[in-house]
Amino acid sequence: MKDTKHISRSRAQESSAAIEKMYITMRHLFNRGFYKPMGVSGDTLREALLALRPEIYGNIGEEKVELNGLLYVIERLPVGIEECRFINLTSDEGYSKSHFQAIVPPKRRRNCYRIDEEQMNVEITRGRSDIYDILTHLTFIFIESHKIRNRVLLDDAGEVSRDWFKLEQAVSQNKKLTLVEKEKAISHASNILGRTFEEVLEIYDAFGSVTAPDRFLHVIFWLGKLAIEEVVDNNKRTITFSPILRERLGHHIHGEIWATNIKEVLKENQLLDRPIHVISANMHSVMNSIFATPVLKTKFKDKSDFFIYEELSKSGAYEVRNQVEDVALKYGMISLPDTSGTNIDVQIFDTAKIDWAKTSFPKANTGDKKPVIIVMDYAFGEQAYETIDELLKPYKKETLLNVESVSIMGKAGILEGGKGDIMIPNAHINEGTADNYFFHNELSAEMFEGNDIAVFAGPMVTVLGTSLQNRDLLKFFHESTWGVIGLEMEGSYYQKAIQSASKIRKSVPLDVKVRYAYYASDNPLETGSTLASGGLGTTGVKPTYLITIKILEQIFNVK
């Protein structure tokens, strides 16, 4: 009789199983309508996140509190959410028409409303990816809050440590702390967090703002306070999903309104019958690539185009940005700020109105039927399918759009190389399902050579969320025969919509061209290079514009 072979799972397999468990659990809790993250109903989610130990959340599995991960999450959640026991995820249900002031997190565009001292409403208008994103972030901060509670709660009756008492005193002062007061508070906070004084001091100011310079202490105190109340008073934090959100999700409500608005504007301006090129990018790179250099060449004499683009990207450069925008609006650009709830602004460029001699593309050859360019801001995860699927549908069911190309310029994590490098995919693999979308990319790695930027070509994986990845899983994708070069959140959803519209539904031409190129925002396989380690700064400017210019050269037939 053969010996039974002991089969053990690799860390990558365990991680993959943890992601699948989280994905299924989140959908189950959504269908249920509410759950208590630190109660029995949240057990599976917590266990899966701790089993996964995503790279972005750093030391989630250790006793000490993870500071970089906490900063990353806090920047993507509304100010004040750490004080709220009740978090209600809603659809767009009319709060914008009320007295409630919208709170928009600095690093994630979603409208949030503080209903009262205990409740925060978060509007979900960007599909399921938004829900996965916020639920994993909340699960992370609640796990961290209980680490704080474990270090300060001395007994079940509610007695707390001296450090906690001193932190509470510092937070209760409704004024900016003096340097001495701040450093005393940091000393107590570092004991509570299991971190050194220096580590806390280094990250302290990143949490703050002009109006709340000592927000770090406030966040730590309130996370700990609610965790203590969960144990001592059994006041569990609760996440609920509004009935309207549960009813609307997955039905393209916002995407349809968004796409119809665009087509109405095309019709008003008699652009519906022209060749259309869709570009998913940010709201400045296409406009600046066409107009910025000629507009600003006298201001920045003898400076390179990329120097000008860097100047335009600086946070206080409103004056020069407005100069470029004024010229663009004069020469055929139509600006469409979002009103649909998708949070995706749009620009439409009518190339028939562009004076090419006054652009960076004087040799543009756009033919007799002048093309129209639709630039859409970045979609978020599954929202990419909803928006492109709706945009490529006929106008009023009978007017087909002559979409000649769809180009995606995005940010992604790289698995070989570093921040600012460029990735050119030839396929998108959907994480968790291994659904794969192979395509002919009109962009190639060779086009980007000679610009002092490393370029990588190969398949890319579309992940359920950047906060659901760890080193083992990413190493498997990179080192196995999948040969993945990077990870992002929208590619396979874009391609799924383009393929169905062109090859099955025939609402756009069969030979629609696709272009995908990404620049690296981080390398999650390198410690200290994850998204939680900080932004790109000006590192992303050159690859952003290089990709945009290559896309425009193809659209404008510039050899």
C-alpha positions in Angstrom: 0.0 0.0 0.0 1.4 3.4 -1.0 2.2 5.9 1.8 -0.3 8.8 1.8 1.5 11.8 0.4 1.4 14.8 2.6 0.2 17.7 0.4 0.9 21.2 1.7 -0.2 24.4 0.1 2.3 27.0 -0.9 2.0 30.5 0.5 0.8 31.7 -2.9 -2.0 29.1 -2.9 -3.0 30.1 0.7 -3.0 33.8 -0.4 -5.1 33.0 -3.5 -7.6 31.1 -1.3 -7.7 34.0 1.2 -8.5 36.5 -1.6 -11.3 34.2 -2.9 -12.7 33.8 0.6 -12.7 37.6 1.1 -14.4 38.2 -2.2 -17.1 35.7 -1.5 -17.6 36.9 2.1 -17.9 40.5 1.1 -20.6 39.6 -1.5 -22.4 37.6 1.2 -22.3 40.4 3.7 -23.5 42.8 1.1 -26.5 40.6 0.3 -27.2 40.2 4.0 -27.3 44.0 4.4 -25.2 44.6 7.5 -22.5 43.1 9.6 -20.3 43.8 12.7 -16.7 43.8 11.5 -15.3 42.8 15.0 -18.2 40.5 15.8 -18.9 36.9 14.6 -20.1 38.1 11.2 -16.7 39.8 10.5 -14.6 36.8 11.6 -14.1 35.3 8.1 -13.1 38.7 6.7 -10.6 39.4 9.5 -9.2 35.9 9.3 -8.8 36.0 5.6 -7.1 39.4 5.7 -4.7 38.2 8.4 -4.0 35.0 6.4 -3.3 37.1 3.3 -1.2 39.8 5.0 -1.3 42.2 2.1 1.9 44.0 1.2 0.1 47.4 1.4 -0.9 46.8 5.1 2.7 46.0 6.2 2.8 44.5 9.7 -0.9 43.7 10.0 0.0 40.2 11.5 2.3 41.6 14.3 1.3 43.1 17.7 2.7 46.5 16.9 0.5 49.0 15.0 1.3 49.4 11.3 1.8 53.1 10.7 2.5 53.4 6.9 -0.5 51.1 6.1 -2.7 53.2 8.5 -1.7 56.4 6.7 -2.4 54.9 3.3 -5.9 53.9 4.5 -6.7 57.1 6.4 -6.0 59.1 3.2 -8.6 57.1 1.4 -11.3 57.3 4.0 -13.3 60.4 5.1 -12.1 62.6 7.9 -13.9 61.6 11.1 -14.6 58.0 10.2 -12.5 56.8 13.1 -15.1 58.4 15.5 -18.1 56.6 13.9 -19.6 53.4 15.2 -22.0 53.2 12.3 -20.8 53.2 8.7 -23.5 53.1 6.1 -22.6 52.4 2.5 -25.2 54.1 0.3 -25.9 54.8 -3.4 -26.3 58.4 -4.6 -29.5 59.0 -2.6 -29.8 62.8 -2.7 -27.5 63.8 0.2 -25.9 66.4 -2.1 -29.2 68.3 -2.0 -29.2 68.4 1.8 -27.5 70.5 4.4 -24.9 67.8 4.9 -21.5 68.8 3.7 -19.7 66.3 1.4 -16.4 65.0 2.8 -14.1 63.8 0.1 -11.1 61.8 1.1 -7.8 63.3 -0.3 -6.7 60.2 -2.2 -10.1 58.6 -3.2 -12.9 60.5 -4.9 -16.1 59.4 -3.1 -18.7 61.6 -1.4 -19.1 60.9 2.3 -21.6 62.5 4.8 -21.3 62.7 8.6 -24.9 62.2 9.6 -24.3 62.6 13.3 -21.7 61.9 16.0 -21.9 58.2 15.5 -22.7 57.7 11.8 -20.8 58.2 8.5 -22.5 57.6 5.2 -20.2 56.7 2.3 -21.6 57.0 -1.3 -20.7 54.0 -3.5 -21.2 55.0 -7.1 -18.3 53.2 -8.8 -19.4 49.6 -8.5 -18.3 46.6 -6.5 -14.6 47.4 -6.6 -15.4 50.4 -4.5 -17.1 48.2 -1.9 -14.2 45.7 -1.8 -11.8 48.6 -1.4 -13.6 50.3 1.5 -14.4 47.0 3.3 -10.8 45.8 3.3 -9.6 49.3 4.5 -12.2 49.3 7.3 -11.3 45.7 8.3 -7.6 46.7 8.5 -8.2 49.8 10.7 -10.5 47.9 13.0 -7.9 45.1 13.4 -5.3 47.9 14.2 -7.7 49.5 16.6 -7.9 46.3 18.7 -4.1 46.1 18.8 -4.3 49.6 20.5 -7.0 48.3 22.8 -4.9 45.2 23.7 -2.0 47.5 24.8 -4.0 50.0 26.9 -6.9 48.0 28.5 -5.7 46.5 31.7 -8.8 44.6 32.7 -12.3 43.8 31.6 -13.8 46.5 33.9 -12.3 49.2 31.7 -9.2 50.2 33.6 -6.7 51.8 31.2 -2.9 52.4 31.2 -1.3 55.7 32.2 -0.2 56.2 28.6 -3.8 56.1 27.4 -4.9 58.5 30.1 -2.2 61.0 29.0 -3.1 60.5 25.3 -6.7 61.3 26.1 -5.7 64.5 27.9 -3.6 65.6 24.8 -6.5 64.9 22.4 -9.1 66.7 24.5 -7.2 70.0 24.1 -9.0 71.8 21.3 -5.9 73.7 20.2 -2.7 73.1 18.4 -0.2 71.4 20.7 3.1 73.2 21.5 6.3 71.4 20.6 6.7 70.2 24.2 3.1 69.0 24.5 3.3 67.3 21.1 6.5 65.4 21.9 5.1 64.3 25.3 2.0 63.0 23.5 4.2 61.2 20.9 6.1 59.5 23.8 2.9 58.1 25.2 1.5 57.2 21.7 4.7 55.3 20.8 4.3 53.1 23.9 0.6 52.5 23.0 1.5 51.6 19.3 4.6 49.5 20.1 6.7 51.8 17.9 9.7 53.9 18.6 9.4 57.7 19.4 11.3 58.3 16.1 9.0 56.2 14.0 5.9 58.1 15.3 7.6 61.4 14.9 8.5 60.7 11.3 4.9 59.9 10.2 3.1 62.3 12.6 2.9 65.3 10.2 1.7 63.2 7.2 -1.6 62.6 9.1 -2.1 66.3 9.8 -3.6 69.2 7.8 -3.6 72.9 8.2 -6.8 72.8 10.2 -5.9 69.7 12.2 -2.1 69.5 12.6 -2.4 66.9 15.5 -4.8 64.5 13.7 -2.5 61.6 14.2 -3.2 61.5 17.9 -6.9 62.0 17.3 -7.0 59.0 14.9 -5.1 56.7 17.3 -7.2 57.8 20.3 -10.6 57.3 18.6 -9.7 54.0 17.0 -8.6 52.8 20.5 -11.6 54.3 22.2 -14.2 52.5 20.0 -12.3 49.2 20.3 -12.3 49.5 24.1 -16.1 50.2 24.1 -16.6 47.1 21.9 -15.0 45.0 24.6 -16.1 46.7 27.8 -19.6 47.9 26.8 -20.3 45.5 23.9 -20.9 48.5 21.6 -19.9 46.8 18.4 -19.2 48.9 15.3 -21.6 48.1 12.5 -21.4 48.5 8.7 -24.7 48.6 6.8 -25.5 48.6 3.1 -28.5 50.8 2.2 -31.5 49.0 0.4 -31.1 51.4 -2.6 -27.4 50.5 -3.0 -28.2 46.8 -2.9 -31.0 47.3 -5.4 -28.9 49.4 -7.9 -25.5 47.7 -7.8 -24.5 46.0 -11.0 -27.1 47.7 -13.1 -24.9 50.4 -14.7 -27.2 53.1 -13.4 -24.4 55.7 -13.2 -22.5 54.5 -16.2 -25.5 54.8 -18.4 -26.2 58.4 -17.3 -22.5 59.2 -17.8 -22.3 57.8 -21.3 -25.7 59.3 -22.4 -24.4 62.8 -21.3 -21.3 62.4 -23.5 -23.4 61.2 -26.6 -25.8 64.1 -26.1 -22.9 66.6 -26.2 -21.5 64.9 -29.3 -25.0 65.2 -31.0 -25.3 68.9 -30.0 -22.0 69.6 -31.5 -22.7 67.5 -34.6 -19.8 65.1 -33.9 -21.7 61.8 -33.7 -20.8 60.7 -37.3 -17.1 61.5 -37.0 -14.3 59.0 -36.2 -14.0 58.7 -32.4 -10.9 57.9 -30.4 -11.5 57.2 -26.7 -8.6 57.8 -24.3 -8.7 56.9 -20.6 -6.1 59.1 -18.9 -6.0 62.0 -16.4 -7.6 65.4 -17.1 -4.4 67.2 -18.1 -2.0 65.1 -20.1 -3.9 65.1 -23.5 -4.7 68.8 -23.3 -1.1 69.7 -22.2 0.5 67.4 -24.8 -1.4 69.2 -27.6 -1.3 72.8 -26.4 1.1 73.5 -23.5 4.4 73.9 -25.2 3.3 76.5 -27.8 1.3 78.4 -25.1 4.1 78.5 -22.6 7.3 78.6 -24.7 7.8 82.3 -24.1 7.4 81.8 -20.3 9.8 78.8 -20.2 12.4 79.8 -22.8 14.9 77.1 -23.9 13.3 74.6 -21.5 12.3 71.1 -22.7 8.7 70.0 -23.1 9.1 67.7 -20.1 10.3 70.6 -18.0 7.1 72.4 -18.9 4.9 69.4 -18.1 6.6 69.1 -14.7 5.9 72.8 -14.0 2.2 72.2 -14.9 2.0 69.2 -12.6 3.1 71.2 -9.5 0.4 71.7 -6.9 0.3 75.5 -7.0 0.5 75.9 -10.8 -3.1 77.1 -11.3 -2.1 80.2 -13.4 -0.2 78.3 -16.1 -2.7 75.5 -16.1 -5.5 77.9 -16.7 -3.6 79.5 -19.6 -3.3 76.2 -21.4 -7.0 75.4 -20.6 -8.2 78.7 -22.0 -6.4 78.0 -25.3 -7.7 74.4 -25.5 -11.3 75.6 -24.9 -10.8 78.2 -27.7 -9.6 75.5 -30.1 -12.2 72.8 -29.9 -12.0 71.3 -26.4 -15.3 70.8 -24.5 -15.1 70.2 -20.8 -17.7 67.9 -19.1 -17.3 67.8 -15.3 -19.1 64.7 -14.0 -22.7 65.0 -12.8 -23.6 61.3 -13.1 -22.0 60.0 -9.8 -19.3 58.0 -11.6 -16.7 60.6 -10.6 -15.3 60.4 -14.1 -14.8 63.8 -15.8 -14.6 64.0 -19.6 -13.0 66.2 -22.2 -14.0 66.2 -25.9 -11.6 67.5 -28.5 -13.0 68.4 -31.9 -9.8 68.2 -34.1 -11.5 70.2 -36.9 -11.2 73.3 -34.7 -7.5 72.9 -33.8 -5.0 75.1 -35.5 -2.2 72.6 -35.8 0.5 75.2 -36.3 -0.2 76.3 -32.7 0.2 72.8 -31.2 2.9 70.4 -30.5 1.8 68.3 -33.5 2.3 70.7 -36.5 2.5 67.7 -38.9 -0.8 66.1 -37.8 -2.6 64.5 -40.7 -6.2 63.9 -39.6 -7.7 63.3 -43.1 -11.0 64.6 -44.4 -13.2 63.3 -41.6 -11.6 65.0 -38.6 -11.5 62.7 -35.6 -13.0 63.5 -32.2 -11.1 62.5 -29.1 -13.0 61.6 -25.9 -10.7 61.8 -22.9 -12.2 60.1 -19.8 -10.6 60.3 -16.3 -9.5 57.0 -14.6 -12.2 54.5 -13.9 -12.0 52.4 -10.7 -11.9 48.6 -11.0 -15.0 47.0 -12.3 -16.3 50.5 -13.1 -14.2 50.3 -16.2 -16.5 47.7 -17.7 -19.6 49.7 -16.8 -18.5 52.9 -18.3 -16.8 51.6 -21.5 -19.7 49.1 -22.1 -22.2 52.0 -21.9 -20.1 54.4 -24.0 -19.7 51.9 -26.9 -23.4 51.3 -27.1 -25.3 53.0 -29.9 -26.9 56.4 -29.3 -30.7 56.0 -28.8 -30.3 52.3 -30.0 -29.9 53.2 -33.7 -26.9 55.5 -34.1 -23.7 53.5 -34.1 -20.5 55.2 -33.0 -17.5 55.0 -35.3 -15.0 54.3 -32.6 -11.7 53.8 -34.3 -9.6 53.2 -31.2 -9.6 52.9 -27.4 -6.4 53.8 -25.6 -5.7 53.3 -21.9 -3.0 55.1 -20.1 -2.9 54.1 -16.5 -0.9 53.7 -13.3 0.0 50.2 -12.2 2.2 48.2 -9.8 5.4 46.8 -11.5 6.9 43.4 -10.7 10.3 44.0 -12.3 11.8 47.5 -12.3 10.8 50.5 -10.2 8.6 53.6 -9.9 8.2 55.6 -13.2 9.0 52.6 -15.5 6.7 51.8 -18.4 4.7 48.6 -19.0 3.2 47.6 -22.3 0.8 44.6 -21.9 -0.1 42.1 -24.6 -2.8 40.4 -22.4 -4.8 40.9 -19.2 -5.3 38.1 -16.8 -8.2 38.4 -14.3 -7.1 37.5 -10.9 -9.1 34.8 -9.1 -10.7 33.5 -12.3 -7.7 33.2 -14.8 -10.1 34.7 -17.4 -7.6 36.1 -19.9 -7.9 38.7 -22.7 -5.2 38.5 -25.3 -5.1 41.5 -27.8 -2.9 43.2 -30.4 -1.5 46.3 -28.7 -0.9 49.2 -31.1 1.8 50.3 -28.7 5.1 48.4 -28.4 8.0 48.5 -26.1 10.4 49.6 -28.9 8.4 52.8 -29.3 9.5 54.0 -25.9 13.2 53.1 -26.0 15.9 55.8 -25.8 14.1 58.0 -23.3 16.0 56.9 -20.2 13.0 55.0 -18.9 13.0 51.2 -18.5 10.2 49.5 -20.6 8.7 46.1 -19.9 6.4 44.1 -22.2 4.2 41.1 -21.3 1.0 40.0 -19.6 -0.5 42.0 -16.8 -2.9 40.8 -14.0 -6.1 42.7 -13.2 -6.5 42.4 -9.4 -9.6 42.7 -7.3 -7.9 45.5 -5.3 -4.4 46.8 -4.7 -5.0 46.2 -1.0 -5.5 42.5 -1.6 -2.0 41.6 -2.8 1.0 40.1 -1.1 4.5 39.3 -2.1 4.0 35.5 -2.4 1.1 35.8 -4.8 2.7 38.4 -6.9 6.0 36.4 -7.1 4.0 33.4 -8.3 2.4 35.5 -11.1 5.8 37.0 -12.0 8.0 33.9 -11.8 5.6 31.2 -13.1 4.9 30.7 -16.8 2.2 33.5 -16.5 5.2 35.8 -16.7 3.2 38.8 -15.4 5.1 42.1 -15.5 2.6 44.2 -13.5 -0.7 44.5 -11.7 -3.6 47.0 -12.2 -7.3 47.1 -11.5 -9.1 47.9 -14.8 -7.4 46.3 -17.9 -9.5 43.1 -18.2 -12.7 45.1 -17.6 -11.9 47.5 -20.4 -11.0 44.7 -22.8 -14.1 42.7 -21.9 -16.3 45.7 -22.9 -14.3 46.4 -26.0 -14.4 42.8 -27.2 -18.1 42.4 -26.6 -18.9 45.7 -28.4 -16.7 45.0 -31.4 -16.9 41.2 -31.9 -20.3 40.2 -30.5 -22.7 43.2 -30.3 -21.1 44.9 -33.4 -21.9 48.4 -32.0 -18.4 49.6 -32.9 -16.2 48.6 -35.8 -14.7 45.0 -35.7 -11.2 46.4 -36.3 -11.2 48.9 -33.4 -7.6 49.5 -32.3 -6.6 49.1 -28.7 -3.6 50.7 -26.9 -2.6 49.9 -23.4 0.4 51.4 -21.5 1.0 51.9 -17.8 3.6 53.6 -15.8 4.7 52.2 -12.5 3.4 53.8 -9.3 5.2 51.2 -7.1 6.9 47.8 -6.9 5.0 45.7 -4.3 7.8 43.1 -4.4 10.3 45.6 -3.1 10.1 46.5 0.6 9.7 50.3 0.9 8.4 50.6 -2.7 4.7 49.8 -2.1 2.0 52.4 -2.6 2.0 52.9 1.2 5.5 54.2 1.0 4.4 57.5 -0.6 3.5 59.0 -3.9 5.4 59.3 -7.2 6.2 63.1 -7.0 7.4 64.2 -10.4 8.7 60.7 -11.2 5.4 60.0 -13.0 5.4 63.1 -15.2 7.8 61.9 -17.9 6.2 58.4 -18.4 2.7 59.9 -18.3 3.4 62.4 -21.1 5.6 60.0 -23.1 2.7 57.5 -23.2 0.1 60.2 -24.0 2.3 61.6 -26.8 2.8 58.1 -28.4 -1.0 57.6 -28.3 -1.7 61.0 -29.9 1.0 60.5 -32.6 -0.9 57.4 -33.8 -4.2 59.2 -33.7 -2.8 62.2 -35.6 -0.8 60.0 -38.0 2.5 61.7 -37.1 5.3 59.5 -38.3 
